[in-house]
């Protein structure tokens, strides 16, 4: 989990407004957003190469050349095009956000690893926020999203050319449904996010480091490589600690998708009876 406070509503609104200005200035009205065009428009030199895993991406200001340089590791380590695009968008966050840009101009270089939504540090969280809103502009994404779940995740990820990780995170951020998304390696939870509606139901409290519960569709998939069911109803207390203190028998739908070497993404969706 993040060790910093969540980004304030005011700051999120500022970032969203800034993203809107960038998209308008670069003439990018419809997704998928061409992040390389944004770099070109700003005179940022993108330098892809094999940086031997030292970072996924890095941005710095070159004083002698009076130019921003964006180094992009293109080594083959299972990174999808969606993750590569997020890396670029994340560095653009550091370029556009005034406080971040000031640090770069003072000579502070910045290295990132891809889509660390669970990472610590307000600066990194803000760059993630910028990247997600740049690749999945708020209005466009809200208009495009019809549901939550694995099928919708695949559709939106393909439409916006974004990774499943970033897309799933944004779906829970923007949905009006009661749902949660959990990222795990199949055994241990890495990160979880809950929609506001899910929190109002008291269904939250899945923390980084928690074991993936047995039995669950996620655990079965991780152990066997096969799904018992595409979507299965499980009792809320299977996943949510808070539900174990209640006497009701609420259930949630559990859907899981493999992220390859990046583990698993699990949707937990509550539907009232």
N, C-alpha and C positions, 0 to 999 in steps of 0.2 A: 504493500500500500504506500501511497505517497506520504512522506513525513512532513510535507508542507501543508498549509491551509489550502482548501479548494480556492480556485480562482473566483474572485468576487463577481457578482452579477454585473456590476458596473464595468469591470475590466473585460469580461466576456463581450459585453456590448461594444466596447471600444475596439476590440479585436475584430469583431464581426463587421463593424463599420469600415475599418481599415481594409479588410479583405474585399468588401464591396467596391471601395475606391480603386484598389489594385486591378480588379477584374474589369472595371469600366475603363480605366486608363489603358489597359492592354487589349481592349476590344474583345474580351472573352465572355460572350454572352451565354453560351451553352456548354455543359459538360460533354465529354471529359475535358478538363482544363489542361491546356498545353503548358506545362511548367517550364519547359525549355524555352518557349516563346517569351515567358515572363522574364527569364534570365537574360535572354537576348535583348529584350526591350530596355532592361536596366544596365546593359553593358557588363553583366557578370560573366566572367569566363568560366565555363564548365569544363573541368579537366578530369575525365574518366580514365582510370588506370587500375592496375592491380597494386593496391596498397597493403597487401598481405594481411588483411584483417585488422589493421591498426585502428580503423574506424569504418563506419558505413559512409559517412559524409563529413565534410569539414569546410567551413567557410572562414576566410580571413581577408583582411584588407592589405594589399601590397602597396606600401607607401611609394616606392620608387616608380611603380607603374601607374600609381593613382587609380587602382582598379581592384574590385572585389574578385576573389578567386574562390570557386566552389569545387573542391576535390571530391570525386565520387568513386568509391571502390566498386569496380565492376568484376571483381573476382567471383567465380562461380561457387557460391556456398548455399545454393538452394533459394536464393532471393528471387522473388517474383518481380515482374514489372511494376505491380502495384506498390510493393515495398520500396523499390527504387524511386518511384515517383514521390512517395511520402518522404523519403530522405531529402530529396531536392526541396520539397515544399517546407519541410522543417527548417532547413537552412535559410530559405526565403523569409521565414518568420523572424529569424535573427537579423536579417537584412532590413526588413521593413519596420519592425517594432522599434520605436525611437530609442528606448533605453538600451536595448540589445545592440543596436547599430552603433551607439556611442561607445560601447565597450570594444567593438570591432575596430572602430576608428582610432582608439587608443592603443591598438596593438594586441588585443586579446583575441587569439584564435579560438575556434570552437569546433570540437569533434562530437559526433553523435553516433549512436547506434539506433537502428530502425525501430520506430513505433514503440517506444518505451513508455506506454501509458501509465505504467506503475512506477515510473522513475521518480526520484526525488529532485527537489529544486524547483522553485517557482519559475525561473527562467526557462527551464526545459518544458515544464507544463504549459507555459504560454506559447512556446514554439510549437508544441504538439497541437494546441488549440487552433493556432493560426493555420497549420498544415491541414488539419481536418476540414476547417471551414473553407480553405482555398480549393481543395480537391472536391469537396462535397458542399457547395454553397447552400446556405440555409434554406432559402426559398425553393431552389431547384430540388433539393433532397426531400423536403417535406412534401412537395407536389408529387415526387416520384414514388415515395414509400407508401405501399398499400397495406403492409402487414408486418409482423415480426416472425422470425423463424429461419430455418436453414434455407428453404427454397427462396425466400425473399432476400436472404443474405447473398446467395449466388447471383440472383438477378441484378441487385443493386451494385454488387462488386463488379460485375461485367459491364454494366451501364456507365458507371463512373470511373472505370479502370482503376479501382482502388483495391488494396488487399482486403482479405476477409477480416483481418484483425481490426483495421481502421474502420471498415464498414460496419462491423458488428457493434463496435464501441459507439459509433455515431447513431446507429439505429436505436439503441437504448437511450441515448441522449435526447433524441427527437420524438420518440413515440409517445402516444397518449395512453398506451396500454400498460398494464401492470406486468413487468417482466424484468428479468435480470440476465446478464451475460457473464459467463465464467470462463476464464482462460486457464488452462492447466496442462500439465504434461501427462495427464491420465492418472497420476497418482497423487500429486500435490497441486493445490490451487496456487496459481501465480498472481492472479488479479481478478477482481469481480467488480461489476458496476450494476447499479440498480436504478430503474426508472423512479421518478418521483411517486408515481402511483403505487409502485411496489413497496416503497418505503412507508407510505401512508397505511398500507395493510400490515405493517410490522414485519414484512418479509425482507430481511437484509442480514447483515452480520456474517457474511462469508468472507473470510480474511485470507490474505496471502499466507501460505504455509499450512493451511488447513488440509487434511487429507480429503481426497475425492471419496465421497461416501460409497460404501458397499451396502446394499446393491444399488447401482445406478446405471443408466444407459452408458454414461461416460466411462465408468469403470469396466463394464462389459466390453465396450468397443476397444478400449486401451489394451485389455488383456487378450482378446480374441481376434481383433481386427474385423469383427462383424457386429452388426447391430441386431439386437433382439427385435426391435421395432424401430421404424423411422421416427416415430414420436410415441412416447409412453407417458402415462400418468403415474406420478409417484406422489407419495404423501409429502406435504410441505416440510415436515420435520426431517425428511431424508437429507435435505440440503441446508435448511435454515435453522440455526440454533434457537432463534427467538420462538419458532413454532413449537419447539419441544416443551416450552413452558405453558403452552395453551392446552385446552382440553378439547378443541374442535378437531375435525378430521379433514381440514383443507387439503386440496391436491393441486399440483402444478403439472403442466406438460413439460417434459424434458426432451429437447432435440439436440443432437451433437453432430459436429462436423470435424473431420480431420484437417489440421493445418500442416500436414507433412512433418517436416523436421521441427516445426514450431509448436507442435503439440495439438491441442484440441480446443474448440470453442463450443460452449454449451449454452443454449437458451433455456431459461426457466420461465414459463409463461403461465400466469394465473388467469383462469376464466371462471367467473362466478357461475354457480349452478342455477 
